[in-house]
Amino acid sequence: MVAAWKAAGLTYNRYLAVAARVVRRSLKEDLRLQAERRGEMDLRFAKWEAGKQGENKNLASANEAAMAEAAGSSSS
């Protein structure tokens, strides 16, 4: 028997993110705001070239830029 999240085409991590968001949204206003702040992430990465660390970049904004670039090049 396949798990419901797998049958729906979700990864386990995505399933957990959706479940956490649903729980946070079901809380009362004051508790919901606290929980949403805890759920925010600020991931950063840097490329290394020739043994030197490059500029630190925000993962979310870099991902959005890459998706927009890919969408723009595929429509051309």
Secondary structure, DSSP 8 states (H G I E B T S, - for coil): ---HHHHTT--HHHHHHHHHHHHHHTS-HHHHHHHHHHH----EE--EETTEE---EEHHHHHHHHHHHHHHHHH-
